[in-house]
Amino acid sequence: MGLQAVSLALTSLLFITFTCFIDWQLAALADTEYVVINNALNETGGQNFESEVGETKAQSILTSATQFIRNTFGYDAGNPSKIVDKVTLYVDDEPPQGVVAFTSSDVSGTPNAYEIHYSQNYVDSLNGVEGVLYHEMTHVWQWNGQGTADGGLIEGIADNVRLTAGLPASGWGQPGEGNKWDDGYDVTAYFLQYCESLRAGFVADLNAKLASGWDVAYFNDLLGQSVDELWNAYKQKYAS
């Protein structure tokens, strides 16, 4: 076989492999159904949701969030992935006091189905809505150590994904703030960003470990330092 024929054969093989990979990614995305239900149409926040976002845009955000999160967690690169068949977003008219949003399994008990409840009291700009939905969609897709993971870490990973997507909330603090690595939310999100700077793919690898359980030693396994050593180095980096 001549060099030209070999080159053509290799090119064809690479094209087929790439096409199959793309088809696999698209199939994973297409397998998830997104439903949006606005129960607050008579409330200011519910009306803001309709004017700023609406059902079609909300479904687009949820789809984009899924793709971003799957890429962030390396699900399409071989890391263990959750199966998510359906996500229903509710804009609630009477949400729990002080709760912006929360995610849970589908109350009907349908396997691999989840609910996101978004308080109409906290619906503002499109950018704000996107940030909240990226955070909540991370809860849908992330592993939680089979229910044993540190709560601050789980919330921190969700905000880290939001941060990486370029959607931080306006009220967040600054990198280096916080008292403990697992304070959660923005504090832990920025700490995880620091850990990611030490090892590309750290957040994806940490999430993969959380598929089977939780141990604070995962930080040492991945970065060669205890979480306390990492936190101290992180705080020193941003010390004034």
Secondary structure, 3 states (H helix, E strand, C coil): CCHHHHHHHHHHHHHHHHHHHHHHHHHHHHCCEEEEEECCCCCHHHHHHHHHCHHHHHHHHHHHHHHHHHHHCCHHHCCCCCCCCEEEEEEECCCCCCCCEEEEECCCCCCCEEEEEEEHHHCCCHHHHHHHHHHHHHHHHCCCCCCCCCHHHHHHHHHHHHHHCCCCCCCCCCCCCCCCCCCCHHHHHHHHHHHHHHCCCHHHHHHHHCCCCCCCCHHHHHHCCCHHHHHHHHHHHCCC
